[in-house]
Every structure is written in C-alpha cells, then in structure tokens.
C-alpha cells in the first residue's frame, strides 16, 4: 500500500492538540462536545451535516470520522451522498456568486 500525505492513524492523535496549548485545546474539545450533543438537531442529523462540511472543507480525517459515525447512527449511503451533493452545491454557488464581485470590478474599471 502506498503512503499518503494524510496518515489515517493521525486521526487518533487529534486529542494530542492539548499538549502544546492545554487551555485552548480543552476549550475547543468542550465546545466541540457541546455542539454535538442532542439539541434542536439529533446527533444523527449533526453527523450528516458534519460529513457534508468535511467534504466541502476537504478534511480526510473528518471524512473518515463522520463516515464511520454516520454509519453507526444509521445514516444510509444514499443520505451521505445526497448530503455531499448539498454541500457541493452550496460551495459551488458561493464560488459563483463571488463572480458578482468580479463583474462589479470590471464594470467599475470599464466605466
């Protein structure tokens, strides 16, 4: 098997980020844990959102983690793929809407 830049084993080391900045690391993990508690959204819904965001952010560790988490929460492969398409549509729309900035600049410079 060929080596990749992202070592899947590194995901298990995520908790180590507190070693070099304990206070901020712990605050992050407290926040992170709170965010994923049941609330107005179920843990299943939050896992699906996290998977879509993981793809738009292109985080291989997050993709691995939330694919596994989603499967454990009963998310189907079809739901996962649909969520990824939603994320991709928003990401591409956000990119294209910034074209208005370019159009405004061109119009200003041409004017």
Secondary structure as a PSIPRED ss2 file (coil, helix, strand):
# PSIPRED VFORMAT (PSIPRED V4.0)

   1 X C   1.000  0.000  0.000
   2 X C   1.000  0.000  0.000
   3 X C   1.000  0.000  0.000
   4 X C   1.000  0.000  0.000
   5 X C   1.000  0.000  0.000
   6 X C   1.000  0.000  0.000
   7 X C   1.000  0.000  0.000
   8 X H   0.000  1.000  0.000
   9 X H   0.000  1.000  0.000
  10 X H   0.000  1.000  0.000
  11 X H   0.000  1.000  0.000
  12 X H   0.000  1.000  0.000
  13 X H   0.000  1.000  0.000
  14 X H   0.000  1.000  0.000
  15 X H   0.000  1.000  0.000
  16 X H   0.000  1.000  0.000
  17 X H   0.000  1.000  0.000
  18 X H   0.000  1.000  0.000
  19 X H   0.000  1.000  0.000
  20 X C   1.000  0.000  0.000
  21 X C   1.000  0.000  0.000
  22 X H   0.000  1.000  0.000
  23 X H   0.000  1.000  0.000
  24 X H   0.000  1.000  0.000
  25 X H   0.000  1.000  0.000
  26 X H   0.000  1.000  0.000
  27 X H   0.000  1.000  0.000
  28 X H   0.000  1.000  0.000
  29 X H   0.000  1.000  0.000
  30 X H   0.000  1.000  0.000
  31 X H   0.000  1.000  0.000
  32 X H   0.000  1.000  0.000
  33 X H   0.000  1.000  0.000
  34 X H   0.000  1.000  0.000
  35 X H   0.000  1.000  0.000
  36 X C   1.000  0.000  0.000
  37 X C   1.000  0.000  0.000
  38 X C   1.000  0.000  0.000
  39 X C   1.000  0.000  0.000
  40 X C   1.000  0.000  0.000
  41 X C   1.000  0.000  0.000
  42 X C   1.000  0.000  0.000
  43 X H   0.000  1.000  0.000
  44 X H   0.000  1.000  0.000
  45 X H   0.000  1.000  0.000
  46 X H   0.000  1.000  0.000
  47 X H   0.000  1.000  0.000
  48 X H   0.000  1.000  0.000
  49 X H   0.000  1.000  0.000
  50 X H   0.000  1.000  0.000
  51 X H   0.000  1.000  0.000
  52 X H   0.000  1.000  0.000
  53 X H   0.000  1.000  0.000
  54 X H   0.000  1.000  0.000
  55 X H   0.000  1.000  0.000
  56 X H   0.000  1.000  0.000
  57 X C   1.000  0.000  0.000
  58 X C   1.000  0.000  0.000
  59 X C   1.000  0.000  0.000
  60 X H   0.000  1.000  0.000
  61 X H   0.000  1.000  0.000
  62 X H   0.000  1.000  0.000
  63 X H   0.000  1.000  0.000
  64 X H   0.000  1.000  0.000
  65 X H   0.000  1.000  0.000
  66 X H   0.000  1.000  0.000
  67 X H   0.000  1.000  0.000
  68 X H   0.000  1.000  0.000
  69 X H   0.000  1.000  0.000
  70 X H   0.000  1.000  0.000
  71 X H   0.000  1.000  0.000
  72 X H   0.000  1.000  0.000
  73 X C   1.000  0.000  0.000
  74 X C   1.000  0.000  0.000
  75 X C   1.000  0.000  0.000
  76 X C   1.000  0.000  0.000
  77 X H   0.000  1.000  0.000
  78 X H   0.000  1.000  0.000
  79 X H   0.000  1.000  0.000
  80 X H   0.000  1.000  0.000
  81 X H   0.000  1.000  0.000
  82 X H   0.000  1.000  0.000
  83 X H   0.000  1.000  0.000
  84 X H   0.000  1.000  0.000
  85 X H   0.000  1.000  0.000
  86 X H   0.000  1.000  0.000
  87 X H   0.000  1.000  0.000
  88 X H   0.000  1.000  0.000
  89 X H   0.000  1.000  0.000
  90 X H   0.000  1.000  0.000
  91 X H   0.000  1.000  0.000
  92 X H   0.000  1.000  0.000
  93 X H   0.000  1.000  0.000
  94 X H   0.000  1.000  0.000
  95 X H   0.000  1.000  0.000
  96 X H   0.000  1.000  0.000
  97 X H   0.000  1.000  0.000
  98 X C   1.000  0.000  0.000
  99 X H   0.000  1.000  0.000
 100 X H   0.000  1.000  0.000
 101 X H   0.000  1.000  0.000
 102 X H   0.000  1.000  0.000
 103 X H   0.000  1.000  0.000
 104 X H   0.000  1.000  0.000
 105 X H   0.000  1.000  0.000
 106 X H   0.000  1.000  0.000
 107 X H   0.000  1.000  0.000
 108 X H   0.000  1.000  0.000
 109 X H   0.000  1.000  0.000
 110 X H   0.000  1.000  0.000
 111 X C   1.000  0.000  0.000
